């Protein structure tokens, strides 16, 4: 891995001790007196390895570079499956054995909890694994016409660059999508607006695949015919986005046409079928999502007579399964469009009598808002990367203002950012009076440094 430096170059070797959030190896230079010097971040280097590196960026207290010579390799290093690894920015950890990837993500979670908030879970759960290839059912592919090459590129950005990587196949996309990259390049190159298509968003359902093409100029009749032929050949549906996100609309095939198939996923364990639009937020990894829903509901341990809150509920991914177990589930989301869609999904699954949806800005939640909603026995929180600090502080305020009777007995927090989970956990533990009973990682994004995790908070017995 990496290229060997020219023999006349003076190489500096360092020992790699850990990985950072971008999957770069972390080591330190050594001062003249033998003490530890500035920190160095090295792309492609792994813990336990001794490497030299080429400096790409240098600051007073740190520098960053790319590995030149691998003098001593770790046993965790593997040969990347993808020929584009190291150049394409879609993955950052293919050179690390998958179980080791997850172990390092677990360490990241524990380190964040302790170093950011002095919180330690009583029990670390076994990591949740799923498929490591072909798992990415959602993706945003960049598109760019490159005049020098007289070709269109479709794929992820190059590593640490705004340029689009010249890739011909992607192993983390489902096989039919990975094989579609080169044909997409040919298709877009044949359009009259070949240089005015900046991106294609991909969403895969259980029976259909939707591609949302961002277009900066109108399509010609010939363009429309080319898109329809491509859709028929590859069994996909086209959506178009002429301006902002609100302008996304289906193009071909339309509902009611012979080859139209609805975009949806299922949660068979709970008898739930979830239709969605290609621009809706749904989990990238469908198989892990099924396991995650099962795990979250098992940890929440809802009883038939209980009232449960599902905060940041989206389309109802957790709400509807919860409704099969609880007396009542209240789903809350910041978008009226989403809560309306969630209610439609509840009706379609015969669960509307046990679900209620409200539109609220949970990033501005207060203790008074929680009191107004009434007491919940249990609560599930699944926020975006920004976390749920306002909600955590509102729960803490209930404790501090003598309204602890409104606190749910148990909270399950599903997180896509270990740092914001750690921050919020600090408030829940140190101010709201919860104990973090369990925590663990979910390998939602194999071969990337993204850390998905889950935490369980419980009020101690009184």
Residue pairs with C-beta under 8 A, 6 or more apart in sequence:
1 44
1 67
1 70
1 73
1 77
1 86
1 95
2 44
2 51
2 66
2 67
2 68
2 69
2 70
3 68
4 68
4 69
5 11
5 52
5 54
5 68
5 69
11 52
11 68
11 69
12 29
12 52
12 53
13 50
13 51
13 52
13 69
13 71
14 27
14 28
14 29
14 30
14 40
14 42
14 50
14 51
14 52
14 53
15 27
15 49
15 50
16 25
16 26
16 27
16 42
16 45
16 46
16 47
16 48
16 49
16 50
16 51
17 26
17 27
17 28
17 47
18 25
18 26
18 47
18 104
18 107
19 25
19 26
19 46
19 47
19 104
19 108
19 449
20 26
20 41
21 108
21 449
22 41
22 92
22 449
23 92
23 93
23 96
23 448
23 449
24 41
24 42
24 43
24 45
24 64
25 41
25 42
25 43
25 44
25 45
25 46
25 47
25 49
25 51
25 67
26 39
26 40
26 41
26 42
27 39
27 40
27 42
27 45
27 51
28 36
28 37
28 38
28 39
28 40
29 37
29 38
29 40
30 36
30 37
31 37
38 60
38 61
38 62
38 63
39 61
39 62
40 53
40 62
40 63
40 64
40 65
41 62
41 63
41 64
41 65
42 51
42 53
42 64
42 65
42 66
42 67
43 64
43 65
43 66
43 67
43 86
43 159
44 66
44 67
44 86
44 95
45 51
45 53
45 67
45 70
46 73
46 74
46 76
46 77
46 95
46 96
47 74
47 76
47 104
48 74
48 75
48 76
49 70
49 71
49 72
49 73
49 74
49 77
50 71
50 72
51 67
51 68
51 69
51 70
51 71
52 67
52 68
52 69
52 71
53 65
53 66
53 67
53 68
54 65
54 66
54 67
54 68
55 63
55 64
55 65
56 64
56 65
56 66
57 63
57 64
57 65
58 64
76 96
76 97
76 100
77 95
77 96
77 97
78 94
78 95
78 96
78 97
79 95
80 86
80 91
80 94
80 95
81 94
81 133
81 171
82 88
82 91
82 94
82 169
82 170
82 171
84 165
84 167
84 168
84 170
85 91
85 94
85 95
86 95
86 159
87 158
87 159
87 165
88 155
88 156
88 158
88 159
88 165
88 167
88 170
89 156
89 157
89 158
89 159
89 160
89 161
89 165
90 155
90 156
90 165
90 170
90 172
90 448
91 172
91 447
91 448
92 159
92 447
92 448
92 449
93 101
93 446
93 447
93 448
93 449
94 447
96 104
98 129
98 132
98 443
98 446
98 447
101 443
101 446
101 447
102 127
102 129
102 441
102 443
103 127
105 127
105 441
105 443
105 449
105 451
105 453
106 124
106 127
106 440
106 441
108 418
108 451
109 418
109 421
109 439
109 440
109 441
109 451
109 453
110 120
110 121
110 124
110 439
112 418
112 419
112 421
112 422
113 119
113 120
113 121
113 418
113 421
113 422
113 425
113 436
113 439
114 120
115 422
116 419
116 422
116 423
116 426
117 422
117 423
117 425
117 426
117 429
117 430
118 426
118 430
119 422
119 425
119 426
119 429
119 430
119 436
120 436
121 436
121 437
121 438
121 439
121 455
121 456
122 435
122 436
122 437
122 438
123 437
123 438
123 439
124 438
124 439
124 440
125 438
125 439
125 440
125 454
126 440
127 440
127 441
127 442
127 443
128 288
128 291
128 292
128 295
128 440
128 441
128 442
128 443
129 443
130 285
130 287
130 288
130 291
130 443
130 444
130 446
131 285
131 287
131 446
132 443
132 446
132 447
133 171
133 172
133 446
134 171
134 172
134 173
134 174
134 175
134 178
135 172
135 174
135 284
135 285
135 287
135 288
135 446
136 172
136 173
136 174
136 284
136 285
136 445
137 174
137 203
137 204
137 282
137 284
137 285
137 286
138 201
138 202
138 203
138 204
138 282
138 283
138 284
139 156
139 173
139 177
139 201
139 202
139 284
140 199
140 200
140 201
140 202
141 154
141 155
141 156
141 181
141 184
141 199
141 200
141 201
141 202
142 153
142 154
142 155
142 156
142 157
142 164
142 198
142 199
143 152
143 153
143 154
143 164
143 188
143 197
143 198
143 199
143 200
144 152
144 153
144 163
144 164
144 198
145 151
145 152
145 189
145 194
145 195
146 152
146 153
146 164
149 166
151 185
151 189
152 185
152 186
152 188
152 189
152 194
152 197
153 164
153 165
153 166
153 185
154 164
154 181
154 184
154 185
154 188
154 200
155 164
155 165
155 166
155 167
155 170
155 181
156 164
156 165
156 167
156 170
157 163
157 164
157 165
158 164
158 165
159 165
167 181
168 181
168 182
169 178
169 179
169 181
169 182
170 177
170 178
170 181
171 178
172 446
172 447
173 202
174 204
176 209
176 234
176 235
177 202
177 204
177 209
180 234
180 236
183 230
183 234
184 200
187 226
187 227
187 230
188 194
188 197
190 226
191 197
191 219
191 220
191 223
191 226
192 219
192 220
192 222
192 223
193 215
193 216
193 217
193 218
193 219
193 220
193 223
196 215
196 216
196 217
197 213
197 214
197 215
197 216
198 214
198 216
199 214
200 211
200 212
200 213
200 214
201 211
201 212
201 214
201 241
201 278
201 279
202 209
202 210
202 211
202 212
202 278
203 209
203 210
203 212
203 263
203 276
203 277
203 278
203 279
203 280
203 282
204 210
204 286
205 261
205 262
205 263
205 264
205 265
205 276
206 264
206 265
206 266
206 286
207 261
207 262
207 264
208 235
208 236
208 237
208 261
208 262
208 263
209 235
209 236
209 237
210 236
210 237
210 238
210 239
210 263
210 278
211 236
211 237
211 238
211 239
211 278
212 239
212 240
212 241
212 248
212 278
212 279
213 227
213 238
213 239
213 240
213 241
214 241
215 240
215 241
215 242
218 242
219 227
219 240
224 251
224 252
227 238
227 251
227 252
228 238
228 252
230 236
230 238
231 237
231 238
231 252
231 253
231 259
232 259
235 259
237 250
237 252
237 253
237 260
237 261
237 263
238 250
238 251
238 252
239 248
239 249
239 250
239 251
239 278
239 279
240 248
240 249
240 251
241 247
241 248
245 279
248 277
248 278
248 279
253 259
253 260
254 260
255 262
262 275
263 275
263 276
263 277
263 278
264 273
264 274
264 275
264 276
265 273
265 274
265 276
265 282
265 286
265 289
266 272
266 273
266 274
267 274
267 290
267 293
267 317
267 320
267 321
268 290
269 290
269 293
269 294
269 321
270 293
270 320
270 321
270 324
271 324
271 349
272 320
272 321
272 324
272 349
273 348
273 349
274 282
274 315
274 316
274 317
274 320
274 345
275 345
275 348
276 282
276 315
280 314
280 315
280 338
280 341
281 314
281 315
282 289
282 314
282 315
282 317
283 289
283 292
283 317
283 444
284 444
284 445
285 444
285 445
288 442
288 443
288 444
289 317
291 442
292 414
292 442
292 444
292 452
292 454
293 317
293 318
293 321
295 442
295 454
296 318
296 380
296 412
296 414
296 454
297 318
297 321
297 322
297 325
299 412
299 438
299 454
299 456
300 308
300 322
300 378
300 380
300 410
300 412
301 378
301 410
302 308
302 322
302 325
302 326
302 377
302 378
303 325
303 326
303 377
304 325
304 326
304 327
305 327
306 326
306 327
306 377
306 378
307 326
307 327
307 328
307 329
307 330
307 374
307 375
307 376
307 377
308 322
308 326
308 328
308 329
308 330
308 376
308 377
308 378
308 379
308 380
309 329
309 330
309 332
309 373
309 376
309 378
309 379
309 380
309 408
310 316
310 318
310 319
310 322
310 329
310 330
310 331
310 332
310 380
310 382
311 332
311 362
311 379
311 380
311 381
311 382
311 383
311 388
311 391
312 332
312 333
312 334
312 362
312 381
312 382
312 383
312 384
312 388
313 319
313 331
313 332
313 333
313 338
313 339
313 342
313 357
313 382
314 333
314 338
314 342
314 382
315 338
315 341
315 342
315 345
316 331
316 342
316 345
316 346
316 355
317 382
318 380
318 382
318 414
319 329
319 331
319 342
319 346
319 355
319 357
320 345
320 346
320 349
320 351
320 355
322 329
322 380
323 329
323 346
323 351
323 354
323 355
324 351
326 354
326 378
327 354
328 354
328 355
328 356
329 354
329 355
329 356
330 355
330 356
330 357
330 358
330 373
330 376
331 339
331 342
331 355
331 356
331 357
331 358
332 339
332 357
332 358
332 359
332 360
332 362
332 373
333 339
333 342
333 357
333 359
333 360
333 362
334 359
334 360
334 361
334 362
334 363
335 359
336 359
339 357
339 358
339 359
340 357
342 355
342 357
343 352
343 355
343 357
346 352
346 355
346 357
358 373
360 369
362 383
362 388
362 390
362 391
363 386
363 390
364 390
365 390
365 391
365 394
366 390
366 394
366 397
367 394
367 395
367 397
367 398
367 401
367 403
369 394
370 394
370 395
370 398
370 406
371 398
371 403
371 406
375 405
375 406
375 408
376 408
377 408
377 409
377 410
378 408
378 409
378 410
378 411
378 412
379 408
379 410
379 411
379 412
380 411
380 412
380 413
380 414
381 388
381 391
381 411
381 412
381 413
381 414
382 413
382 414
383 391
383 415
383 420
384 416
385 416
385 417
385 420
386 417
386 420
387 415
387 417
387 420
387 421
387 423
387 424
388 413
388 420
388 424
389 420
389 423
389 424
389 427
391 424
392 424
392 427
392 428
392 432
393 427
393 431
395 407
395 427
395 428
395 432
396 427
396 428
396 431
396 432
398 404
398 406
398 407
398 432
399 407
399 431
399 432
399 433
400 431
404 433
407 432
407 433
407 459
409 458
409 459
410 456
410 457
410 458
410 459
411 428
411 434
411 456
411 457
411 458
412 454
412 455
412 456
412 457
413 421
413 424
413 425
413 454
413 455
413 456
413 457
414 452
414 453
414 454
415 421
415 452
415 453
415 454
415 455
416 444
416 450
416 451
416 452
417 451
418 451
418 453
421 453
421 455
425 436
425 455
425 457
428 434
428 436
428 457
429 435
429 436
429 457
433 459
433 460
434 457
434 458
434 459
435 457
435 458
435 459
435 460
436 455
436 456
436 457
437 456
437 457
437 458
438 454
438 455
438 456
439 453
439 454
439 455
439 456
440 453
440 454
441 451
441 452
441 453
441 454
442 452
442 453
442 454
443 452
444 450
444 452
445 452
